[in-house]
Amino acid sequence: MSIRPGAPQAEDSALLATVYLLSRLEKETNFAQFVKGGGVERLREEAGGDEGCAEAGRRECERVGVRVEKAWWGGWGRVE
């Protein structure tokens, strides 16, 4: 695995928010139109912004049985 030197550690909240948005978008039949029409922004507003999206993503992970924990990988930024 190769990681760009100096790359910042990903934010858990950003990943969880993405999980939430993708879980909601999977039901859309016209993905492009939904996005162009501001659907993603509406979902973010409904969830309560970035923190709300992250919390909704955490709940989605729990619903499907994915454990969520914060951890630091000691090899972060190392190129193998």
Backbone as numpy.savetxt, mean C-alpha at the origin, in Angstrom:
# Nx Ny Nz CAx CAy CAz Cx Cy Cz
19.59 -10.70 -4.95 18.75 -9.53 -4.95 19.63 -8.30 -4.95
19.28 -7.33 -5.74 20.07 -6.11 -5.81 19.21 -4.92 -5.39
19.72 -4.15 -4.45 19.03 -2.96 -3.98 19.94 -1.77 -4.24
19.39 -0.71 -4.78 20.17 0.48 -5.08 20.80 1.02 -3.80
22.09 1.26 -3.78 22.75 1.81 -2.60 22.10 3.14 -2.20
21.89 3.31 -0.92 21.32 4.56 -0.41 19.81 4.67 -0.56
19.15 3.62 -1.06 17.70 3.68 -1.22 17.05 3.78 0.15
16.04 4.64 0.30 15.40 4.79 1.61 14.57 3.57 1.95
14.40 3.32 3.24 13.55 2.23 3.68 12.11 2.57 3.32
11.40 1.62 2.77 10.00 1.84 2.40 9.18 2.09 3.67
8.19 2.94 3.55 7.31 3.22 4.67 6.23 2.15 4.74
6.05 1.57 5.89 5.01 0.57 6.07 3.64 1.15 5.70
3.41 2.41 6.06 2.10 3.01 5.81 1.82 3.12 4.31
2.84 3.39 3.52 2.64 3.48 2.07 2.26 2.13 1.49
2.91 1.09 1.96 2.60 -0.26 1.48 1.19 -0.67 1.89
0.83 -0.39 3.14 -0.51 -0.74 3.61 -1.58 0.04 2.86
-1.33 1.31 2.57 -2.28 2.11 1.80 -2.45 1.53 0.40
-1.36 1.05 -0.19 -1.43 0.43 -1.52 -2.26 -0.85 -1.47
-2.09 -1.63 -0.42 -2.89 -2.86 -0.25 -4.37 -2.49 -0.24
-4.73 -1.47 0.53 -6.13 -1.04 0.61 -6.65 -0.62 -0.77
-5.91 0.24 -1.44 -6.37 0.74 -2.74 -6.52 -0.40 -3.75
-5.55 -1.30 -3.80 -5.64 -2.42 -4.73 -6.81 -3.34 -4.40
-7.07 -3.52 -3.11 -8.20 -4.38 -2.74 -9.52 -3.77 -3.19
-9.61 -2.46 -3.18 -10.84 -1.79 -3.63 -10.91 -1.74 -5.15
-9.77 -1.59 -5.81 -9.74 -1.46 -7.27 -9.98 -2.78 -7.99
-9.77 -3.90 -7.31 -9.93 -5.19 -7.97 -11.36 -5.42 -8.44
-12.30 -4.70 -7.87 -13.71 -4.89 -8.23 -14.15 -4.00 -9.40
-13.27 -3.10 -9.83 -13.61 -2.18 -10.92 -13.53 -2.89 -12.27
-14.54 -2.69 -13.10 -14.55 -3.31 -14.42 -13.83 -2.45 -15.46
-13.78 -1.13 -15.24 -13.07 -0.24 -16.15 -12.06 0.55 -15.33
-10.93 -0.10 -15.10 -9.90 0.45 -14.23 -9.43 1.83 -14.70
-9.12 1.95 -15.98 -8.59 3.22 -16.50 -9.58 4.35 -16.29
-10.85 4.11 -16.57 -11.86 5.16 -16.40 -12.02 5.53 -14.93
-11.97 4.54 -14.07 -12.09 4.79 -12.63 -10.97 5.71 -12.17
-9.74 5.42 -12.58 -8.59 6.23 -12.18 -8.69 7.62 -12.78
-8.98 7.70 -14.08 -9.10 9.01 -14.75 -10.20 9.86 -14.14
-11.26 9.21 -13.70 -12.39 9.92 -13.13 -12.21 10.32 -11.67
-11.04 10.12 -11.13 -10.77 10.54 -9.75 -11.14 9.51 -8.70
-11.35 8.28 -9.11 -11.77 7.25 -8.18 -10.77 6.98 -7.07
-9.49 7.02 -7.39 -8.47 6.76 -6.36 -8.50 7.86 -5.30
-8.64 9.09 -5.75 -8.72 10.21 -4.80 -9.95 10.08 -3.91
-11.07 9.65 -4.49 -12.28 9.46 -3.68 -12.08 8.36 -2.64
-11.43 7.27 -3.04 -11.16 6.20 -2.08 -10.29 6.71 -0.94
-9.28 7.50 -1.26 -8.40 8.07 -0.23 -9.20 8.96 0.72
-10.08 9.78 0.17 -10.90 10.67 1.00 -11.83 9.86 1.89
-12.48 8.84 1.33 -13.40 8.00 2.10 -12.69 7.33 3.27
-11.44 6.94 3.06 -10.69 6.24 4.10 -10.12 7.20 5.14
-10.12 8.49 4.84 -9.57 9.46 5.78 -8.14 9.86 5.50
-7.76 9.87 4.24 -6.40 10.28 3.86 -5.40 9.14 3.96
-4.13 9.52 3.99 -3.05 8.52 3.98 -3.11 7.59 5.18
-3.30 8.15 6.37 -3.34 7.31 7.57 -4.55 6.39 7.56
-5.68 6.89 7.09 -6.87 6.06 6.99 -6.70 4.92 6.00
-6.03 5.22 4.88 -5.75 4.18 3.88 -4.83 3.12 4.48
-3.83 3.54 5.23 -2.90 2.59 5.85 -3.65 1.69 6.84
-4.52 2.28 7.64 -5.28 1.48 8.60 -6.23 0.52 7.88
-6.86 0.98 6.80 -7.74 0.11 6.03 -6.94 -1.02 5.38
-5.71 -0.73 4.96 -4.84 -1.77 4.41 -4.46 -2.80 5.45
-4.23 -2.32 6.68 -3.93 -3.24 7.78 -5.12 -4.17 8.04
-6.32 -3.61 8.02 -7.53 -4.44 8.22 -7.71 -5.44 7.09
-7.40 -5.01 5.86 -7.51 -5.91 4.71 -6.52 -7.07 4.86
-5.31 -6.78 5.31 -4.32 -7.84 5.53 -4.83 -8.82 6.58
-5.38 -8.30 7.66 -5.93 -9.16 8.71 -7.06 -10.03 8.15
-7.89 -9.43 7.31 -9.04 -10.16 6.74 -8.58 -11.38 5.94
-7.49 -11.23 5.21 -7.03 -12.34 4.36 -5.93 -13.18 5.02
-5.64 -12.87 6.29 -4.69 -13.70 7.04 -3.23 -13.37 6.85
-2.93 -12.14 6.48 -1.53 -11.72 6.32 -1.10 -10.97 7.57
-0.05 -11.45 8.22 0.47 -10.81 9.43 1.19 -9.52 9.05
0.93 -8.46 9.77 1.58 -7.17 9.53 2.43 -6.85 10.75
3.72 -6.63 10.50 4.61 -6.26 11.59 5.69 -5.35 11.04
6.18 -4.46 11.89 7.28 -3.60 11.49 8.57 -4.32 11.81
9.46 -4.33 10.87 10.75 -4.97 11.09 11.81 -4.29 10.23
13.02 -4.31 10.67 14.13 -3.73 9.92 14.99 -4.86 9.42
15.22 -4.90 8.13 16.08 -5.90 7.52 17.50 -5.38 7.54
18.39 -6.10 8.20 19.77 -5.64 8.37 20.56 -5.45 7.09
20.12 -6.09 6.02 20.83 -5.98 4.75 20.31 -4.86 3.86
19.47 -3.99 4.40 18.86 -2.94 3.58 19.96 -2.06 2.97
19.86 -1.84 1.67 20.81 -1.00 0.97 22.05 -1.74 0.47
22.20 -3.00 0.86 23.35 -3.79 0.45 23.07 -4.39 -0.93
24.05 -4.36 -1.78 23.92 -4.97 -3.11 24.60 -6.34 -3.05
23.83 -7.37 -3.40 24.39 -8.73 -3.39 24.72 -9.19 -4.79
